[in-house]
Amino acid sequence: MSDADADVDSGTDEPSVPDDLEPVRESLIAWYEADHRSYPWRETDDAYEILVSEVMSQQTQLDRVGDAWEDFLERWPTTAELAAADRADVVGFWTDHSLGYNNRAKYLHEAARQVEAEYDGEFPTTPEELQELMGVGPYTANAVASFAFNSGNAVVDTNVKRVLYRAFDVPDDDSAFEETANELMPAGRSRVWNNAVMELGGVACRQTPRCDEVGCPWREWCSAYATGDFTAPDVPTQPSFEGSRRQFRGRVIGTLREYDELELDALGHRIRVDYVPEGEYGRAWLEGLLSDLADDGLVEVEKRDGEPVARLER
């Protein structure tokens, strides 16, 4: 195989990240800042409070963490007070609140002792230094650095991998995810960026996506949204062609519920960012979808002033 052929083959695994990243970045941050889920640890930059939230959130649903987090900090509001606590009490708290593996409580207690004994009560500020704390791995260290000190790298969790895989065709490879995530993150904005991209994965780009319902800001660039193929590393079933077609049938129904009736081209542009009337995914493709929906008694199409108009069947 020639060098040229090798380049062509390897190119199939290259992410499709846009050349101009500024609108990609700003659209996501604006979406997040306009509205996001409210968690108390998002309202603080205290490293201790953030560490507690990160440790509690490991394999525990966020909605269950809130009360436990507040109770924990009410009982041990500083690293000094946690370090001075009896470890059995800390483990007992963990058990009483059903927070999973008790060794996380032990590690958190030991980390508080380290902060007091080795860092004079002041948290280290970089991911590398934070990993010196007991039980703090690369992900947790980077999260604390990002959210407490705005000095982290891009956070890459399961939700973020799903977003990058779908939106920008990032191959299912940890190094590729990390490289692309850090390329996308604007310099000096790890706090808001990492919150925003995790929110995108948790709210919009779920295993069952909610792109239009929550107004995903990346629909314009998203490969999955354009093709209807929402496969991802944690969504292993590859949709068939008919599955992808059903996805767009659903978009037609949802759009006509919102707009009541639309001319074909107006409808097409609302369900596909790559809709071109004479293109591959243009009028002929859309008319096929509408014909199927009409056969099912869901949609009707009529000519008005020479233009087809689609609406829901009454």
C-alpha positions in Angstrom: 0.0 0.0 0.0 1.4 3.4 -1.0 1.9 6.3 1.5 -0.9 8.1 -0.2 -3.3 5.2 0.3 -2.3 5.0 4.0 -3.1 8.6 4.4 -6.5 8.1 2.9 -7.2 5.1 5.1 -6.1 6.8 8.3 -8.2 9.8 7.5 -11.4 7.9 8.1 -10.6 7.9 11.8 -9.9 11.6 12.0 -12.3 13.7 14.1 -14.5 16.2 12.1 -13.8 19.2 14.4 -14.6 22.5 12.6 -11.7 24.7 11.7 -13.3 27.7 13.4 -13.7 26.7 17.0 -14.9 30.1 18.4 -18.6 29.7 17.5 -18.5 26.1 18.7 -17.1 27.3 22.0 -19.3 30.3 22.5 -22.5 28.6 21.5 -22.0 25.9 24.2 -21.0 28.4 26.9 -24.0 30.6 26.1 -26.4 27.6 26.2 -25.0 26.6 29.6 -25.1 30.0 31.1 -28.6 30.6 29.9 -30.0 27.6 31.8 -28.5 24.6 33.5 -29.3 22.1 36.3 -28.7 23.7 39.7 -26.3 21.8 42.0 -24.8 23.5 45.0 -21.3 22.5 44.2 -21.6 24.5 41.0 -22.0 27.6 43.1 -18.7 27.3 44.9 -15.0 27.5 44.1 -14.0 26.0 47.5 -11.7 23.1 46.7 -12.7 21.1 49.7 -16.4 21.3 49.0 -15.8 20.4 45.3 -13.6 17.4 46.3 -16.4 16.1 48.6 -18.9 16.4 45.7 -16.6 14.7 43.3 -15.9 11.8 45.6 -19.6 11.4 46.4 -20.6 11.5 42.7 -18.4 8.5 41.8 -21.0 6.0 40.5 -23.8 7.8 42.5 -26.5 9.7 40.7 -26.1 13.5 41.1 -29.7 14.0 42.3 -29.0 11.7 45.2 -25.8 13.5 46.2 -27.2 16.9 47.1 -28.6 16.2 50.5 -25.6 14.0 51.5 -23.2 16.7 50.4 -24.9 19.4 52.4 -25.2 17.1 55.5 -21.5 16.2 55.2 -20.3 19.8 55.0 -22.6 20.8 57.9 -21.0 18.2 60.0 -17.4 18.7 58.8 -17.3 22.1 57.1 -13.5 22.3 56.7 -10.6 20.0 56.1 -9.4 20.7 59.6 -12.6 19.4 61.1 -12.7 16.4 58.9 -9.1 15.6 59.6 -9.8 15.7 63.3 -12.9 13.5 63.1 -12.9 9.8 64.0 -12.6 7.8 60.8 -15.3 5.4 62.0 -17.8 8.4 62.1 -16.9 9.4 58.6 -17.4 5.8 57.3 -20.6 5.6 59.3 -21.9 8.7 57.6 -21.0 7.2 54.2 -23.0 4.0 55.0 -26.0 5.8 56.4 -26.3 7.9 53.2 -25.8 4.9 50.9 -22.9 6.5 49.1 -21.3 3.3 47.9 -17.8 2.0 48.6 -16.7 2.9 52.1 -13.0 3.2 51.1 -14.0 6.5 49.4 -14.8 7.8 52.9 -11.5 6.6 54.2 -9.6 8.2 51.3 -11.5 11.5 51.8 -10.6 11.5 55.5 -7.0 10.8 54.8 -6.8 13.4 52.0 -8.1 16.0 54.6 -5.3 15.0 56.9 -2.8 15.4 54.1 -4.0 18.9 53.3 -3.7 19.9 56.9 -0.4 18.2 57.6 1.5 18.6 54.3 -0.1 21.7 52.8 -0.8 23.9 55.8 -4.5 23.6 55.2 -4.3 25.0 51.7 -5.2 22.8 48.7 -2.7 22.3 45.9 -4.0 23.9 42.7 -2.8 21.8 39.8 -4.0 18.4 38.6 -0.5 17.0 39.1 -0.3 18.2 42.7 -3.8 17.2 43.6 -3.1 13.6 42.6 -0.7 13.4 45.6 -3.8 13.3 47.8 -5.0 9.9 48.9 -7.7 8.5 46.6 -7.5 11.4 44.2 -7.0 10.0 40.7 -6.4 11.9 37.4 -10.1 12.6 36.7 -11.0 13.9 40.2 -7.7 15.9 40.4 -8.5 17.6 37.1 -12.1 18.2 38.1 -11.1 19.9 41.4 -8.4 22.0 39.5 -11.0 23.0 36.9 -13.9 23.9 39.2 -12.0 25.3 42.2 -9.0 27.0 40.5 -10.0 27.3 36.8 -6.6 25.6 36.1 -7.6 22.2 34.8 -7.5 20.4 31.5 -10.7 19.3 29.7 -12.7 16.8 31.8 -13.4 13.6 29.9 -16.1 11.3 31.4 -18.6 9.0 29.8 -21.0 11.8 28.9 -18.2 13.9 27.3 -17.0 10.9 25.2 -20.6 10.3 24.0 -20.8 14.0 22.9 -17.5 14.0 21.1 -18.1 10.7 19.4 -21.5 11.8 18.1 -20.8 15.4 17.3 -17.3 15.3 15.8 -16.7 11.6 14.9 -14.0 11.2 17.5 -12.9 7.6 17.4 -13.5 5.4 20.5 -10.0 5.9 21.9 -9.1 7.6 25.2 -6.2 9.5 23.8 -8.3 10.8 20.9 -11.1 11.9 23.3 -8.6 13.7 25.5 -6.8 15.4 22.6 -10.1 16.6 21.0 -11.6 17.7 24.4 -8.5 19.8 25.1 -8.5 21.2 21.6 -12.1 22.4 22.0 -11.7 23.9 25.5 -10.9 27.6 25.4 -7.8 28.6 27.3 -8.3 29.7 30.8 -11.9 28.8 31.0 -11.9 25.2 32.3 -14.4 26.0 35.0 -17.3 27.0 32.8 -16.3 24.8 29.9 -16.1 21.6 31.7 -19.4 22.3 33.5 -21.0 23.1 30.1 -19.8 20.1 28.1 -20.8 17.7 30.9 -24.2 19.4 31.1 -24.5 18.9 27.3 -23.9 15.2 27.8 -26.1 14.9 30.8 -29.1 16.9 29.5 -29.1 16.9 25.6 -26.8 14.1 24.4 -28.1 11.3 26.6 -28.1 7.7 25.5 -31.5 8.6 24.1 -30.8 12.1 22.7 -33.0 15.2 23.3 -31.4 17.5 20.7 -34.3 19.6 19.7 -36.2 19.3 23.0 -33.4 21.1 24.9 -32.0 23.2 22.0 -28.6 21.5 21.7 -26.2 24.3 20.7 -24.1 21.9 18.5 -26.8 20.7 16.1 -25.3 22.9 13.4 -22.0 20.9 13.5 -23.1 17.5 14.8 -22.6 14.5 12.6 -25.1 12.4 14.5 -27.8 15.1 14.2 -27.2 15.3 10.5 -27.3 11.6 9.8 -29.7 10.3 12.5 -27.1 7.8 13.7 -26.8 8.3 17.4 -24.5 5.3 18.1 -21.9 6.1 20.9 -19.4 4.1 23.0 -22.0 3.5 25.7 -24.8 3.1 23.1 -23.4 0.1 21.3 -26.3 -0.9 19.0 -25.7 0.4 15.6 -29.0 1.8 14.2 -30.1 0.4 10.9 -31.1 2.6 7.9 -34.7 2.3 8.9 -33.8 3.4 12.5 -32.3 6.6 11.2 -35.3 7.2 9.0 -37.6 6.8 12.0 -35.5 9.4 13.7 -36.4 12.0 11.0 -40.0 10.9 10.9 -40.1 11.8 14.6 -38.6 15.2 13.8 -41.2 15.9 11.2 -44.0 15.1 13.7 -42.4 17.2 16.4 -41.8 20.2 14.1 -45.3 20.2 12.8 -46.7 20.1 16.3 -44.8 23.3 16.9 -45.5 25.1 13.7 -48.9 23.6 12.8 -48.1 23.6 9.0 -45.1 24.4 6.9 -44.1 24.5 3.2 -41.7 21.7 2.4 -38.5 23.6 2.3 -39.2 25.4 5.5 -39.9 22.0 7.1 -36.7 20.5 5.6 -34.5 23.2 7.0 -36.0 22.7 10.5 -35.3 19.0 10.6 -31.9 18.8 9.0 -29.1 21.3 9.1 -27.8 20.0 5.8 -31.1 20.2 4.0 -30.8 21.4 0.4 -33.9 21.2 -1.8 -32.1 19.7 -4.8 -29.5 17.8 -2.7 -29.2 14.2 -1.5 -31.3 15.1 1.6 -33.6 17.5 -0.1 -37.2 17.6 -1.4 -37.3 14.1 -2.8 -36.0 12.6 0.4 -38.5 14.7 2.5 -41.4 13.9 0.2 -40.6 10.2 0.8 -40.8 10.7 4.6 -44.0 12.6 4.3 -45.5 9.9 2.1 -44.7 7.3 4.7 -46.3 9.5 7.4 -49.3 10.1 5.2 -49.8 6.3 4.7 -49.7 6.0 8.5 -52.4 8.6 8.8 -50.2 11.1 10.6 -49.5 13.8 8.1 -51.3 15.3 5.1 -49.7 17.3 2.3 -51.7 19.7 0.0 -50.7 22.1 -2.7 -51.3 25.8 -1.9 -50.4 28.4 -4.5 -48.4 25.8 -6.3 -46.3 24.9 -3.2 -46.7 21.7 -1.1 -47.7 22.4 2.5 -47.4 19.7 5.2 -49.5 19.6 8.4 -50.5 17.0 10.9 -53.5 14.9 10.1 -56.6 16.3 11.8 
